[in-house]
Amino acid sequence: MKTLNFTDLRKSIDQNEVGREMYTLIAELYPICRSITGDGFRKTLEILRRDIPLKVYEVPSGTNVFDWVVPKEWNIKDAYIKNSKDEKIADFQKSNLHVVNYSVPVKKVVSLKELKEHLFTLPDHPNWVPYKTSYYREDWGFCLSHERFVELKDGEYEVYIDSTLEDGSLSYGEMYLQGAEEEEILISCHACHPSLANDNLSGMSLAVFLAKQIVPLEHRYSYRFLFIPGTIGAITWLALNEEKTAKIRNGLVLSGVGDNGNITYKKSRRGNAEIDRAAYHVLKNSGANCDIVDFYPYGYDERQYCSPGFNLPVGCFSRTPYGMYPEYHTSADNLDFVQPHSLGNSYFEVLSILEVLEGNCTYINMNPKCEPQLGKRGLYNSIGFNEMAMLWVLNLSDGNNTLLDIAEKAGLKFDAVFIAAKTLREHNLLKKVIT
């Protein structure tokens, strides 16, 4: 039975079907109250383990990780605000965004003036509820629609948060797939946000479906998938696995891949790493509008992987960048905001980028003195696209140019150059350079 490769998979996928399956996973995970630690994060990882062989790690609170410390573990059961009529004006059971993530336990009666010091709203979007956190400052708070906020009357309010903040651990999930080579491709996504569909249930679902599809494939590189809490998770993984980073040849951070905006690729700090060139090549030839932006030290976990002490070749793949759409970090980032067709398209383009990385080898022409006679080998039927790709590959395969180099210099799609090289190898005209 033939072993499938990345090209076979890309040609066989139905983007719409994959998008619908990704959306189904998002919908299942959406109600869970996740944070950078706690049972909500663990429950999420357990659901992901149904589809992929994920190993879960626990790092104790108080562990030093470079300049940071793994925080206390936070869990929550219930929370609400009640007015004097015993009506709930904020209710964790209806939306986990109503509570500031990482709020310490509280049970008391307060005046409206004191309550307002702990309330957050979005005046420009009065029907939406913001998402707020208090990870590294012990405090409490609630988030409301501004519409509800302006209706509050003077009087006393009962505030109740049934939470715990105590020594525990930080959880993260990791899946490693051994390839033909030891060098790795890193796929990372933050999995810590509560009911926010695009940020970042979309990135999680994309990573899961990539991992699930790669398992049976023939692949050159080894793959490492990380499902981590944002910022502190990447810092923790890097601190505990520093020796493994030397094997990371390319990497992608996945986030916000389900909205209707253009695809955005943020380059690695290096700017011209292989992953940057592969992403640019794929997206430039996709026929769709896309944005390629230079690295900047803010955003998602690419800023940890690309910090100067590591400077790993890791870019960020998203659609509309974080903070550039009004629904970002609000209740409007819901199941209506992400679209199956956008999810499926993001999956297809990331898979295409990985396909380029997998196939981007260096060859040497075994018949370098003048052109070999292609006709007698049945390779030169007519002047056309494939023949031109073969001529480019033969001419530039001097042991110094990769197939991506050739595609860029020739102005050809990587597919054509890869197929030409494969055909020439089958006729003993090319030999792969072993690095």
N, C-alpha and C positions, 0 to 999 in steps of 0.2 A: 504494500500500500504506500502510495506516494506521501511523503511528509510535506505538509503545507508550509509555505513561507509567507513573509509579509506581503509580497506582491499578490499571491493567491488570495489572501484574506482581503486585501483592499478591493480587489476586483469582484469579490463575491458578496460584499456587504450591502445591505439595504439601509441607507442612512435613516430613512423614516422609521423603519422597524427598530433599529438600534436606539434611535431617539425616544421612541415610545417605551422601550424597556428601561432606559435610563430614567425616564420620567417616573415610571412606576416605583423604582427604588427611591427616588427623591421623595415621592409622596408618602412612602412608608416611614422614612426617617424624619420627615418634617415635624411631627408633633413632639419629638424628644427634646427635653431641655438639656442641651450640652453646655459644657464650659471647658476651661483649660484643664480641669481635673474632675473627677467624680464619676458617679454611677451612670449618668447620662452618656458620657463619653464611652464608658465600657459597654453599655448596651448597644451603642452604635457599632462598635467594633465587632460585637458578637453577631450582629445582623450581617455585616460585611463578610464574616467568616463562613457564611453559608455558601458564598460564591467563590471565594478565593482562599488559599491556604495561608491565612494571616497568623503571624505569631505576635502575641501581645506581651509587652514589657511593662513593668511597674518600677518607677524610680522614686525612692522615698522622699518625702518632704524634708527640706533642709539640706539636700544634696547640693554641693557647690558645683556650678557649671559655668566655667569662666567667670565673668563678673556678676553672674546672676545666682540665685538660689531657688531651687524647686519649691514652689509655694505650698501652703497648707491645702488640703483637699476640701472642696466645697460640694455640699449636697443640699438639696432643697426638696421639701415635701409639699408645702403650701404657703400661700401668702395672699393678703388682701388688705384693702382699705375699706372701712365701713363708716358711713355717716351716722348722724344721730337717729335716722329713721331705720337703721340696721340694713341699709342698702349698700351693696358692694359697688364701689366706683372704680376699683381695680381688682382684678381677680386672676391669680396665677393659673387657676384651673381652666380659664377660658383662653388665656394667652400667656406663654412663659415670658414674652417680652415685657409684660407689665411690671416685672421685678428687675431692678438693676442686678445684672449678673454678678455673683460673688457677694451679694448683700449679707451682712452678718445678721444673726437672729435678733428679732425685736418684738416686743409685745407691750404696747402702752397706748395711752390716750394722749393726743396732742392737739394743740390749737391749729387753726388753719394757717396761721403765720408760720409756725414751726414746720408744719407739713409741707408748705410750699418750698422750704429749703431743701427738700428731698424729692422734689418732683421734676420730671423732665418732659418737655413737649416739643412739638414742631409747629410753630405758629404759621409757617408758610404752607404747611400741609395739615390743616386742622383735623383731618379724619384719620391720619396715620399715627401709629405709636412708634417712638424711636427705640433703638436698641442701645443700651448703655451698659458699661461694665465698671467694676471697682476691684480689679484683680489684685493690685498691689497697694491698696489703701483700704483699711478696714472701715467700712461705712455701710450705709443702707440707703435704698431709694426705690422709687417707683416711676414707671413711665406711663403716661396717659396720652390720649388724643387731646389736642388743644381745645377741641370742641367741648370735651368733658371738663377740662380744666377750668374754663371760664364760667362754667355753671356752678362751681363750688361756692357754698355759702359759708359765712362766718359760723363758727361753732367748733365743737370738738369732734375728733375723728379717731377711730380705733385703727391702729396699724399693727399688723401681725405678719411676721415672717418666720416660718418654721424651717430654719436652715441650720446647718452645722459648718463650721470652719475649724478644722483640727488636723493634726498630723495624720497623713495618709500617704498617698503617692500620686505621681503623674503617670498616666497611661499613654502608650502609643502603640500603633500596629505597624508591623513590618513584614513584607513578603519579598523573599529573595529567590530569583530564578537563575540557576546556573546556565550559562551559555557555553558556546564553543571556546570563547576567550574569557579571561579573568576580568578584563576591563568592563566597567559597568556603565549603564545608563540609569540615572536616578530620576524617578517620578515621585514628586512630593505634593501633598495637598494638606491644608489645614482642615481639621475635622471637629473644631471646638465650638462653632457657633450654634445657637439654638435654632428656632424656627425661621431661618433665612434660606430661601430656596436657591438663589443664585450664588450667594456668598455664605457657605461654600458647598452646599449639597450637590451643586452641579459639578464642581471639580472632583468631589469624592466619587460621584457616580461615573464620571469619565475615567478616573483612575481604576475603579473596580472593573469596568468593562474592558479596558485595555489589558489589565492583568489577566482577566479570565480568558481573553482571546489569545494572549501570548503563550499561555501555558502549553498548549499542544503544538505550537509552531517550532519550526527549525529556526533558531536564532543565533547569530554570531556573538552578540554581546550578552553579558549577564545583566539582569534587571533587578533593581531594588526599588520597591514601592513603599513609601512612608505615608502613614495617616497619623498626623501629629497635631497637638495643640499649636495654634499660631504663635510665632516668635519664641516663646519659652520651649516649645517642643523641638523646633529646629536647633536651638542653642543646646538643649539637652542632648539631642542625638549626636550633634557634632562633638560635644565635649566627651561623650562616652565612646565615640567610635572614630576618633580622629585618625587612627591608623588606616581605616578603610577608605578615607577620602582620596588617597593617592590613586585608587583604582577607578575613580569616577571620571569617565571620558567625556560624557555629555549629561545634561540634566534639564528637566522641565518642572517648573512649579505650575500647577493647574488651579485656576480659580476663576469664578465668574464666567462660565462657558455656556450659559443657557439663555441669555437674553437675546434680543433681536439686533443688537448692535454689530458693527463690523468686528472682525477678528483683530485683536491687537497682540503683537509679539513684542515683548520688552527684552532687549538684548542682555546678555551677560555683561559683567563688568569688563571682561576682556574685549568685547565688542565685535571681534571677528573670529570667535571660536567656531568650531565645526557646527555646533548646534545653531548658532546664529546664522551661519551661511545656509544651512539646510532649511531652517524655518523661512528665511527670506526667499530662497529658491522655490519652495513649495507654494508659499502664499502668493508670490509674484505671478506664478503660473496657474493659480487656481481660477482665475477669471472673475473673482469677487473682489470687492473693495476691502482693503485691509490696511492696517497701520503698523509700521515698524518703528519702534521708539528706542532711543538709547537708554542705557542703564542710568538709574538714579537711586540714591540710597534710601528709599522709602517705598512702602508697598507691602508685599507679602514676604514669604520666607526666602525669596531669591536674595534679599539683602543680607541674610545670614550666610548663605552658601557663598555669596560673592564678597563677603567681608575681606579686607586685605590679607588677613592671616591665612585665609583659605583660597580665595580668588578662583573658585571652581567655575567651570564652564556651564553655568546653569541659567537659563532664561526663564521668562514667565509667559505662559500662554493664557490669554483671556479673550473675552469679547470687549464690551465697554469697560474701560479700566475702573478700578475701585474709586468710589467717590465722585465719579463723573456721570452717574445717573441718579436722579432724585430718590429712587427707591432704595438706594444703598443704605444698609443698617436701619431699616424701618420695617414696619409690618407690611408695607406694600411689596417687599421682596418675598412674595408668596407663591403659591402654586400656579397662579394665573400669570405671573411675571415670566417664568421660564417656559420655553417652548420646545416641544420634542424635535422640531426640524432644526432648531439651533443647536440642540444637544447632539443630534446625529451628525450635523455638519462639523461641529468641533471635534467629535470623535474621528471623523474621516480625515480631517486635516492633520491632527496629531499623529494618526496612524501613518499618514503619508510622510510626515517628517521622520518618523522612526524608520520607515522603509528606506529613505535616503541614507540615513546613518548606517543602517545595516548593510547596504550595498555599496557604500563609498570606500572602495578598496583601491589600491594602487597596483598597476600591471606593467609588465615590460613586453614590448613587441619582440616576438621570437624570430621575426623575419624583417629586421630593421633597415636593410639595404635596399632602398627603393620599395615601391608598393608591391605587396604580394598579389599574385593574380587571383582575384576574387571569383572571376567567371568560372574557372575550372573547378572551383569548389561549390559552385551553385549559389554564390553569395552576391552576385552582381547582375541581377535580372534587368534592372533599368535604373536610370539616374533618378534618384528620389530620396526621400527622407531617411530611410534606414541605411542606404548606402553611404549617404553623407555622414551619418553617425559613425558608421564603421571606419570611414576614412579619418575622421577626427580622432577616434579612439586609437587607431593604429599609429597615427602621426604623433600623438602626444603621450602615448604610453612608453615613456622612457625611464620609468622607475621613479620619477619625481612628481608626476601629476596624478592626483586622485581622479576618480570618475566625476566627482562634483567639480573639481577644477576644470575638467574637460567640458562638462556641460555649460559651465559659466563662460568659458572662453569661446565655445562654439555657438552660444546662444540657443542651445537645445534643451529640451526637457530632460530631466535626469532619467526618466523611464527609457527614452530612446537610447541614451548612452549606455545605460545598464544592460539593456537587451542586446545592443551591439557587442558589448564586451562579453556577455555570456555566449553569444553565437561564435565569436572569434576564439574563445577559449575551447569551445567544443571542436573547433577545427585546428587546434594546436597552434594558433597564431599568437596567443597571449599566454602569459604566465603570471600568476598572482605573486606579488612581492610580499614575502613574509616579514613582518616588522617585529 
